[in-house]
Amino acid sequence: MKVLLLQGGPDAEHQVSLNSGRQVSAALRRAGLEVHDQTVGKLDQAELAALPGDVIFPVLHGPWGEGGPLQELLVADGRPFVGCLPHAARLAMDKPASKAAVASAGVPTPACQVLGPGETLAIAPPLVLKPCDEGSSVDLRVCRTHAEAEAALAELRGRRPRLMAEAFIQGAEVTAGILDGEVLPLIEIRPHGGLYDYEAKYLRDDTKYLLDPSLAPGVADAIRDHALRVWRCLGLRDLARVDFMVDARGPWFLEANTMPGMTDHSLVPKAAAHAGMPMETLVRRLVEQAVRRNLKFHAVPAPRR
Protein backbone atom coordinates (compact mmCIF):
# COMPACT_ATOMS: atom_id res chain seq x y z
CA MET A 1 0.00 0.00 0.00
CA LYS A 2 1.33 3.40 -1.02
CA VAL A 3 0.40 6.57 0.87
CA LEU A 4 0.13 9.82 -1.07
CA LEU A 5 1.15 12.52 1.40
CA LEU A 6 0.04 16.03 0.43
CA GLN A 7 1.76 19.01 2.03
CA GLY A 8 2.29 22.72 1.49
CA GLY A 9 -0.83 24.30 0.01
CA PRO A 10 -1.67 27.92 -0.83
CA ASP A 11 -2.58 29.05 2.69
CA ALA A 12 -0.66 31.14 5.23
CA GLU A 13 0.33 27.97 7.10
CA HIS A 14 2.28 26.61 4.11
CA GLN A 15 5.52 26.28 6.08
CA VAL A 16 3.77 24.70 9.05
CA SER A 17 2.30 22.16 6.64
CA LEU A 18 5.75 21.35 5.26
CA ASN A 19 7.05 20.84 8.79
CA SER A 20 4.08 18.61 9.63
CA GLY A 21 4.49 16.72 6.37
CA ARG A 22 8.11 15.87 7.07
CA GLN A 23 7.20 14.43 10.47
CA VAL A 24 4.24 12.43 9.15
CA SER A 25 6.21 11.11 6.18
CA ALA A 26 9.08 9.93 8.37
CA ALA A 27 6.65 8.27 10.79
CA LEU A 28 4.78 6.49 8.00
CA ARG A 29 8.07 5.09 6.72
CA ARG A 30 9.03 3.96 10.22
CA ALA A 31 5.65 2.19 10.29
CA GLY A 32 6.67 0.23 7.20
CA LEU A 33 4.53 2.05 4.62
CA GLU A 34 5.58 3.28 1.18
CA VAL A 35 5.13 7.05 0.86
CA HIS A 36 4.96 9.44 -2.07
CA ASP A 37 5.55 12.98 -0.76
CA GLN A 38 3.93 15.70 -2.85
CA THR A 39 4.24 19.42 -2.17
CA VAL A 40 1.28 21.23 -3.74
CA GLY A 41 -0.18 24.66 -4.22
CA LYS A 42 -3.80 24.52 -5.37
CA LEU A 43 -4.53 21.20 -7.05
CA ASP A 44 -7.25 20.59 -9.59
CA GLN A 45 -9.06 17.28 -9.98
CA ALA A 46 -6.93 16.05 -12.89
CA GLU A 47 -3.67 16.89 -11.10
CA LEU A 48 -4.80 15.00 -8.01
CA ALA A 49 -5.89 11.98 -10.05
CA ALA A 50 -2.45 11.81 -11.71
CA LEU A 51 -0.62 11.48 -8.38
CA PRO A 52 0.32 7.96 -7.22
CA GLY A 53 -0.99 6.39 -4.04
CA ASP A 54 -3.67 4.04 -2.74
CA VAL A 55 -4.66 6.21 0.23
CA ILE A 56 -4.24 9.96 0.70
CA PHE A 57 -2.94 11.66 3.84
CA PRO A 58 -3.44 15.44 3.43
CA VAL A 59 -1.27 17.31 5.93
CA LEU A 60 -2.42 20.80 4.98
CA HIS A 61 -3.52 23.59 7.30
CA GLY A 62 -5.67 26.59 6.46
CA PRO A 63 -8.86 27.54 4.58
CA TRP A 64 -8.11 25.77 1.28
CA GLY A 65 -6.24 22.73 2.50
CA GLU A 66 -8.17 22.11 5.72
CA GLY A 67 -11.39 24.05 5.26
CA GLY A 68 -13.30 22.21 2.55
CA PRO A 69 -12.00 22.89 -0.98
CA LEU A 70 -9.35 20.17 -0.89
CA GLN A 71 -11.75 17.79 0.84
CA GLU A 72 -14.20 18.21 -2.05
CA LEU A 73 -11.44 17.14 -4.44
CA LEU A 74 -10.58 14.17 -2.24
CA VAL A 75 -14.19 12.96 -2.15
CA ALA A 76 -14.47 13.25 -5.94
CA ASP A 77 -11.14 11.43 -6.36
CA GLY A 78 -12.59 8.34 -4.72
CA ARG A 79 -9.53 7.07 -2.89
CA PRO A 80 -9.61 6.68 0.89
CA PHE A 81 -8.27 9.75 2.69
CA VAL A 82 -7.53 10.85 6.23
CA GLY A 83 -9.65 13.63 7.69
CA CYS A 84 -13.06 15.22 7.56
CA LEU A 85 -15.64 15.37 4.83
CA PRO A 86 -16.11 18.79 3.16
CA HIS A 87 -19.10 20.03 5.17
CA ALA A 88 -17.44 19.35 8.53
CA ALA A 89 -14.15 20.84 7.32
CA ARG A 90 -15.88 24.07 6.22
CA LEU A 91 -17.89 24.34 9.43
CA ALA A 92 -14.88 23.83 11.70
CA MET A 93 -12.75 26.30 9.73
CA ASP A 94 -15.42 29.02 9.99
CA LYS A 95 -14.91 30.14 13.60
CA PRO A 96 -18.18 32.07 14.07
CA ALA A 97 -20.21 29.26 12.48
CA SER A 98 -18.53 26.56 14.57
CA LYS A 99 -19.03 28.62 17.75
CA ALA A 100 -22.74 28.97 16.95
CA ALA A 101 -23.03 25.24 16.32
CA VAL A 102 -21.35 24.17 19.55
CA ALA A 103 -23.28 26.75 21.58
CA SER A 104 -26.50 25.17 20.33
CA ALA A 105 -25.15 21.85 21.63
CA GLY A 106 -24.69 23.33 25.11
CA VAL A 107 -20.96 24.04 24.98
CA PRO A 108 -20.02 27.46 26.44
CA THR A 109 -18.08 29.73 24.09
CA PRO A 110 -17.09 33.40 24.45
CA ALA A 111 -19.35 36.04 22.91
CA CYS A 112 -18.24 37.12 19.46
CA GLN A 113 -19.00 39.52 16.62
CA VAL A 114 -18.28 39.13 12.92
CA LEU A 115 -16.84 42.32 11.44
CA GLY A 116 -17.20 42.97 7.74
CA PRO A 117 -15.88 46.08 5.95
CA GLY A 118 -16.92 49.25 7.77
CA GLU A 119 -18.76 47.50 10.61
CA THR A 120 -18.41 49.03 14.08
CA LEU A 121 -16.94 47.01 16.92
CA ALA A 122 -19.54 46.12 19.58
CA ILE A 123 -17.51 43.74 21.79
CA ALA A 124 -15.96 45.58 24.73
CA PRO A 125 -12.23 45.14 25.43
CA PRO A 126 -10.40 43.13 26.47
CA LEU A 127 -11.03 41.15 23.32
CA VAL A 128 -9.32 38.94 20.77
CA LEU A 129 -9.38 39.94 17.12
CA LYS A 130 -8.73 37.17 14.60
CA PRO A 131 -9.56 36.11 11.04
CA CYS A 132 -12.74 34.05 10.76
CA ASP A 133 -11.03 31.25 8.83
CA GLU A 134 -7.37 30.96 9.74
CA GLY A 135 -5.25 28.83 12.04
CA SER A 136 -1.93 28.87 13.92
CA SER A 137 -2.84 32.26 15.45
CA VAL A 138 -2.01 33.94 12.13
CA ASP A 139 -3.06 37.62 12.38
CA LEU A 140 -4.43 37.12 15.91
CA ARG A 141 -4.38 40.23 18.13
CA VAL A 142 -5.22 40.58 21.83
CA CYS A 143 -6.63 44.06 22.41
CA ARG A 144 -6.95 45.31 25.97
CA THR A 145 -8.19 48.82 25.13
CA HIS A 146 -10.42 50.45 22.52
CA ALA A 147 -7.34 52.15 21.05
CA GLU A 148 -5.57 48.81 20.60
CA ALA A 149 -8.70 47.32 19.02
CA GLU A 150 -9.08 50.18 16.55
CA ALA A 151 -5.40 49.99 15.62
CA ALA A 152 -5.64 46.23 15.07
CA LEU A 153 -8.78 46.66 12.96
CA ALA A 154 -7.07 49.28 10.82
CA GLU A 155 -4.08 46.97 10.34
CA LEU A 156 -5.99 43.78 9.54
CA ARG A 157 -8.87 45.07 7.45
CA GLY A 158 -6.54 45.79 4.57
CA ARG A 159 -5.93 42.04 4.07
CA ARG A 160 -8.79 40.39 5.98
CA PRO A 161 -12.28 41.30 4.69
CA ARG A 162 -13.96 39.26 7.44
CA LEU A 163 -12.77 39.33 11.04
CA MET A 164 -14.10 38.04 14.35
CA ALA A 165 -13.95 39.89 17.65
CA GLU A 166 -14.23 37.56 20.63
CA ALA A 167 -14.53 38.33 24.33
CA PHE A 168 -11.18 37.68 26.03
CA ILE A 169 -11.11 34.91 28.66
CA GLN A 170 -8.37 35.27 31.26
CA GLY A 171 -7.30 31.82 32.37
CA ALA A 172 -5.55 28.61 31.43
CA GLU A 173 -5.42 27.35 27.85
CA VAL A 174 -6.17 23.64 27.62
CA THR A 175 -6.43 21.52 24.50
CA ALA A 176 -8.09 18.16 23.93
CA GLY A 177 -6.90 15.95 21.09
CA ILE A 178 -9.44 13.45 19.78
CA LEU A 179 -8.63 10.30 17.84
CA ASP A 180 -11.59 8.47 16.30
CA GLY A 181 -13.97 9.73 18.97
CA GLU A 182 -11.63 9.06 21.90
CA VAL A 183 -10.23 11.98 23.89
CA LEU A 184 -6.46 11.87 24.33
CA PRO A 185 -4.73 13.16 27.48
CA LEU A 186 -5.40 16.86 28.04
CA ILE A 187 -2.60 19.39 27.68
CA GLU A 188 -2.35 22.77 29.40
CA ILE A 189 -0.34 25.30 27.40
CA ARG A 190 1.77 27.86 29.27
CA PRO A 191 3.47 30.22 26.81
CA HIS A 192 6.42 32.20 28.19
CA GLY A 193 5.02 35.57 27.11
CA GLY A 194 1.43 34.82 28.08
CA LEU A 195 0.16 34.52 24.49
CA TYR A 196 0.25 31.29 22.50
CA ASP A 197 0.91 32.99 19.18
CA TYR A 198 2.59 31.74 16.00
CA GLU A 199 6.11 32.26 17.37
CA ALA A 200 5.30 30.46 20.63
CA LYS A 201 3.80 27.57 18.65
CA TYR A 202 6.52 27.04 16.07
CA LEU A 203 9.61 29.24 16.48
CA ARG A 204 10.46 29.32 20.19
CA ASP A 205 11.14 26.60 22.72
CA ASP A 206 10.02 28.42 25.88
CA THR A 207 6.39 27.24 25.94
CA LYS A 208 5.57 24.71 28.67
CA TYR A 209 3.17 21.85 27.96
CA LEU A 210 1.59 20.14 30.99
CA LEU A 211 0.14 16.73 30.19
CA ASP A 212 -2.79 15.64 32.36
CA PRO A 213 -2.71 19.05 34.11
CA SER A 214 -3.97 19.63 37.62
CA LEU A 215 -7.29 21.41 37.19
CA ALA A 216 -10.12 22.32 39.54
CA PRO A 217 -12.44 19.43 40.43
CA GLY A 218 -14.70 18.49 37.56
CA VAL A 219 -12.99 20.71 34.98
CA ALA A 220 -11.09 17.95 33.17
CA ASP A 221 -14.28 15.90 32.87
CA ALA A 222 -16.14 18.97 31.57
CA ILE A 223 -13.45 19.58 28.93
CA ARG A 224 -13.60 15.97 27.75
CA ASP A 225 -17.41 16.09 27.63
CA HIS A 226 -17.42 19.41 25.73
CA ALA A 227 -14.74 18.17 23.30
CA LEU A 228 -16.83 15.12 22.40
CA ARG A 229 -19.92 17.29 21.95
CA VAL A 230 -17.91 19.47 19.58
CA TRP A 231 -16.70 16.36 17.72
CA ARG A 232 -20.28 15.15 17.25
CA CYS A 233 -22.04 18.41 16.46
CA LEU A 234 -19.44 19.49 13.88
CA GLY A 235 -19.40 16.03 12.31
CA LEU A 236 -15.65 15.48 12.70
CA ARG A 237 -13.81 12.24 11.98
CA ASP A 238 -10.39 10.59 12.30
CA LEU A 239 -8.63 13.23 14.40
CA ALA A 240 -9.09 16.74 15.70
CA ARG A 241 -7.86 19.14 18.35
CA VAL A 242 -10.36 21.18 20.36
CA ASP A 243 -9.07 24.26 22.16
CA PHE A 244 -10.48 25.76 25.36
CA MET A 245 -9.81 28.60 27.78
CA VAL A 246 -10.55 27.81 31.43
CA ASP A 247 -11.44 30.40 34.07
CA ALA A 248 -13.27 30.21 37.40
CA ARG A 249 -16.55 29.54 35.56
CA GLY A 250 -15.18 26.51 33.72
CA PRO A 251 -14.04 25.72 30.15
CA TRP A 252 -14.88 27.90 27.12
CA PHE A 253 -14.67 26.53 23.58
CA LEU A 254 -12.44 28.50 21.20
CA GLU A 255 -12.07 26.43 18.03
CA ALA A 256 -11.67 22.97 16.52
CA ASN A 257 -8.80 21.99 14.23
CA THR A 258 -9.62 19.18 11.80
CA MET A 259 -6.01 18.61 10.69
CA PRO A 260 -3.95 19.56 13.75
CA GLY A 261 -0.27 20.35 13.41
CA MET A 262 1.99 17.30 13.33
CA THR A 263 5.33 19.02 13.90
CA ASP A 264 7.69 18.27 16.77
CA HIS A 265 6.03 21.18 18.64
CA SER A 266 2.49 19.95 18.00
CA LEU A 267 0.01 18.90 20.64
CA VAL A 268 -1.85 15.87 19.26
CA PRO A 269 1.38 13.88 18.76
CA LYS A 270 2.46 14.86 22.30
CA ALA A 271 -0.86 13.69 23.75
CA ALA A 272 -0.83 10.45 21.74
CA ALA A 273 2.72 9.67 22.85
CA HIS A 274 1.72 10.31 26.47
CA ALA A 275 -1.06 7.74 25.97
CA GLY A 276 1.50 5.19 24.74
CA MET A 277 1.00 5.79 21.03
CA PRO A 278 4.20 6.88 19.26
CA MET A 279 3.96 8.91 16.06
CA GLU A 280 4.41 5.92 13.74
CA THR A 281 1.53 4.10 15.46
CA LEU A 282 -0.68 7.20 15.31
CA VAL A 283 -0.22 7.83 11.58
CA ARG A 284 -0.49 4.14 10.62
CA ARG A 285 -3.74 3.91 12.59
CA LEU A 286 -5.13 6.92 10.71
CA VAL A 287 -4.22 5.41 7.34
CA GLU A 288 -5.68 2.02 8.19
CA GLN A 289 -8.84 3.68 9.49
CA ALA A 290 -9.31 5.53 6.20
CA VAL A 291 -8.80 2.35 4.20
CA ARG A 292 -11.28 0.34 6.31
CA ARG A 293 -13.87 3.10 5.95
CA ASN A 294 -13.43 3.15 2.17
CA LEU A 295 -13.68 -0.64 1.90
CA LYS A 296 -16.91 -0.56 3.89
CA PHE A 297 -18.68 1.59 1.31
CA HIS A 298 -16.82 0.90 -1.95
CA ALA A 299 -15.05 -1.81 -3.85
CA VAL A 300 -11.35 -2.31 -3.18
CA PRO A 301 -9.56 0.67 -4.83
CA ALA A 302 -7.22 -0.14 -7.68
CA PRO A 303 -3.56 0.51 -6.81
CA ARG A 304 -2.16 3.80 -8.10
CA ARG A 305 1.39 3.44 -9.45
C-alpha positions in Angstrom: 0.0 0.0 0.0 1.3 3.4 -1.0 0.4 6.6 0.9 0.1 9.8 -1.1 1.1 12.5 1.4 0.0 16.0 0.4 1.8 19.0 2.0 2.3 22.7 1.5 -0.8 24.3 0.0 -1.7 27.9 -0.8 -2.6 29.0 2.7 -0.7 31.1 5.2 0.3 28.0 7.1 2.3 26.6 4.1 5.5 26.3 6.1 3.8 24.7 9.1 2.3 22.2 6.6 5.8 21.3 5.3 7.1 20.8 8.8 4.1 18.6 9.6 4.5 16.7 6.4 8.1 15.9 7.1 7.2 14.4 10.5 4.2 12.4 9.1 6.2 11.1 6.2 9.1 9.9 8.4 6.7 8.3 10.8 4.8 6.5 8.0 8.1 5.1 6.7 9.0 4.0 10.2 5.7 2.2 10.3 6.7 0.2 7.2 4.5 2.1 4.6 5.6 3.3 1.2 5.1 7.1 0.9 5.0 9.4 -2.1 5.6 13.0 -0.8 3.9 15.7 -2.8 4.2 19.4 -2.2 1.3 21.2 -3.7 -0.2 24.7 -4.2 -3.8 24.5 -5.4 -4.5 21.2 -7.0 -7.3 20.6 -9.6 -9.1 17.3 -10.0 -6.9 16.0 -12.9 -3.7 16.9 -11.1 -4.8 15.0 -8.0 -5.9 12.0 -10.1 -2.5 11.8 -11.7 -0.6 11.5 -8.4 0.3 8.0 -7.2 -1.0 6.4 -4.0 -3.7 4.0 -2.7 -4.7 6.2 0.2 -4.2 10.0 0.7 -2.9 11.7 3.8 -3.4 15.4 3.4 -1.3 17.3 5.9 -2.4 20.8 5.0 -3.5 23.6 7.3 -5.7 26.6 6.5 -8.9 27.5 4.6 -8.1 25.8 1.3 -6.2 22.7 2.5 -8.2 22.1 5.7 -11.4 24.0 5.3 -13.3 22.2 2.5 -12.0 22.9 -1.0 -9.3 20.2 -0.9 -11.8 17.8 0.8 -14.2 18.2 -2.0 -11.4 17.1 -4.4 -10.6 14.2 -2.2 -14.2 13.0 -2.2 -14.5 13.3 -5.9 -11.1 11.4 -6.4 -12.6 8.3 -4.7 -9.5 7.1 -2.9 -9.6 6.7 0.9 -8.3 9.7 2.7 -7.5 10.8 6.2 -9.6 13.6 7.7 -13.1 15.2 7.6 -15.6 15.4 4.8 -16.1 18.8 3.2 -19.1 20.0 5.2 -17.4 19.3 8.5 -14.2 20.8 7.3 -15.9 24.1 6.2 -17.9 24.3 9.4 -14.9 23.8 11.7 -12.7 26.3 9.7 -15.4 29.0 10.0 -14.9 30.1 13.6 -18.2 32.1 14.1 -20.2 29.3 12.5 -18.5 26.6 14.6 -19.0 28.6 17.7 -22.7 29.0 17.0 -23.0 25.2 16.3 -21.4 24.2 19.5 -23.3 26.8 21.6 -26.5 25.2 20.3 -25.2 21.9 21.6 -24.7 23.3 25.1 -21.0 24.0 25.0 -20.0 27.5 26.4 -18.1 29.7 24.1 -17.1 33.4 24.5 -19.4 36.0 22.9 -18.2 37.1 19.5 -19.0 39.5 16.6 -18.3 39.1 12.9 -16.8 42.3 11.4 -17.2 43.0 7.7 -15.9 46.1 6.0 -16.9 49.3 7.8 -18.8 47.5 10.6 -18.4 49.0 14.1 -16.9 47.0 16.9 -19.5 46.1 19.6 -17.5 43.7 21.8 -16.0 45.6 24.7 -12.2 45.1 25.4 -10.4 43.1 26.5 -11.0 41.2 23.3 -9.3 38.9 20.8 -9.4 39.9 17.1 -8.7 37.2 14.6 -9.6 36.1 11.0 -12.7 34.0 10.8 -11.0 31.3 8.8 -7.4 31.0 9.7 -5.2 28.8 12.0 -1.9 28.9 13.9 -2.8 32.3 15.4 -2.0 33.9 12.1 -3.1 37.6 12.4 -4.4 37.1 15.9 -4.4 40.2 18.1 -5.2 40.6 21.8 -6.6 44.1 22.4 -7.0 45.3 26.0 -8.2 48.8 25.1 -10.4 50.5 22.5 -7.3 52.2 21.1 -5.6 48.8 20.6 -8.7 47.3 19.0 -9.1 50.2 16.6 -5.4 50.0 15.6 -5.6 46.2 15.1 -8.8 46.7 13.0 -7.1 49.3 10.8 -4.1 47.0 10.3 -6.0 43.8 9.5 -8.9 45.1 7.5 -6.5 45.8 4.6 -5.9 42.0 4.1 -8.8 40.4 6.0 -12.3 41.3 4.7 -14.0 39.3 7.4 -12.8 39.3 11.0 -14.1 38.0 14.3 -13.9 39.9 17.6 -14.2 37.6 20.6 -14.5 38.3 24.3 -11.2 37.7 26.0 -11.1 34.9 28.7 -8.4 35.3 31.3 -7.3 31.8 32.4 -5.6 28.6 31.4 -5.4 27.4 27.8 -6.2 23.6 27.6 -6.4 21.5 24.5 -8.1 18.2 23.9 -6.9 16.0 21.1 -9.4 13.5 19.8 -8.6 10.3 17.8 -11.6 8.5 16.3 -14.0 9.7 19.0 -11.6 9.1 21.9 -10.2 12.0 23.9 -6.5 11.9 24.3 -4.7 13.2 27.5 -5.4 16.9 28.0 -2.6 19.4 27.7 -2.4 22.8 29.4 -0.3 25.3 27.4 1.8 27.9 29.3 3.5 30.2 26.8 6.4 32.2 28.2 5.0 35.6 27.1 1.4 34.8 28.1 0.2 34.5 24.5 0.3 31.3 22.5 0.9 33.0 19.2 2.6 31.7 16.0 6.1 32.3 17.4 5.3 30.5 20.6 3.8 27.6 18.6 6.5 27.0 16.1 9.6 29.2 16.5 10.5 29.3 20.2 11.1 26.6 22.7 10.0 28.4 25.9 6.4 27.2 25.9 5.6 24.7 28.7 3.2 21.8 28.0 1.6 20.1 31.0 0.1 16.7 30.2 -2.8 15.6 32.4 -2.7 19.0 34.1 -4.0 19.6 37.6 -7.3 21.4 37.2 -10.1 22.3 39.5 -12.4 19.4 40.4 -14.7 18.5 37.6 -13.0 20.7 35.0 -11.1 17.9 33.2 -14.3 15.9 32.9 -16.1 19.0 31.6 -13.5 19.6 28.9 -13.6 16.0 27.8 -17.4 16.1 27.6 -17.4 19.4 25.7 -14.7 18.2 23.3 -16.8 15.1 22.4 -19.9 17.3 22.0 -17.9 19.5 19.6 -16.7 16.4 17.7 -20.3 15.2 17.2 -22.0 18.4 16.5 -19.4 19.5 13.9 -19.4 16.0 12.3 -15.6 15.5 12.7 -13.8 12.2 12.0 -10.4 10.6 12.3 -8.6 13.2 14.4 -9.1 16.7 15.7 -7.9 19.1 18.4 -10.4 21.2 20.4 -9.1 24.3 22.2 -10.5 25.8 25.4 -9.8 28.6 27.8 -10.5 27.8 31.4 -11.4 30.4 34.1 -13.3 30.2 37.4 -16.6 29.5 35.6 -15.2 26.5 33.7 -14.0 25.7 30.2 -14.9 27.9 27.1 -14.7 26.5 23.6 -12.4 28.5 21.2 -12.1 26.4 18.0 -11.7 23.0 16.5 -8.8 22.0 14.2 -9.6 19.2 11.8 -6.0 18.6 10.7 -4.0 19.6 13.7 -0.3 20.3 13.4 2.0 17.3 13.3 5.3 19.0 13.9 7.7 18.3 16.8 6.0 21.2 18.6 2.5 19.9 18.0 0.0 18.9 20.6 -1.9 15.9 19.3 1.4 13.9 18.8 2.5 14.9 22.3 -0.9 13.7 23.7 -0.8 10.5 21.7 2.7 9.7 22.9 1.7 10.3 26.5 -1.1 7.7 26.0 1.5 5.2 24.7 1.0 5.8 21.0 4.2 6.9 19.3 4.0 8.9 16.1 4.4 5.9 13.7 1.5 4.1 15.5 -0.7 7.2 15.3 -0.2 7.8 11.6 -0.5 4.1 10.6 -3.7 3.9 12.6 -5.1 6.9 10.7 -4.2 5.4 7.3 -5.7 2.0 8.2 -8.8 3.7 9.5 -9.3 5.5 6.2 -8.8 2.3 4.2 -11.3 0.3 6.3 -13.9 3.1 5.9 -13.4 3.1 2.2 -13.7 -0.6 1.9 -16.9 -0.6 3.9 -18.7 1.6 1.3 -16.8 0.9 -2.0 -15.0 -1.8 -3.8 -11.4 -2.3 -3.2 -9.6 0.7 -4.8 -7.2 -0.1 -7.7 -3.6 0.5 -6.8 -2.2 3.8 -8.1 1.4 3.4 -9.4 
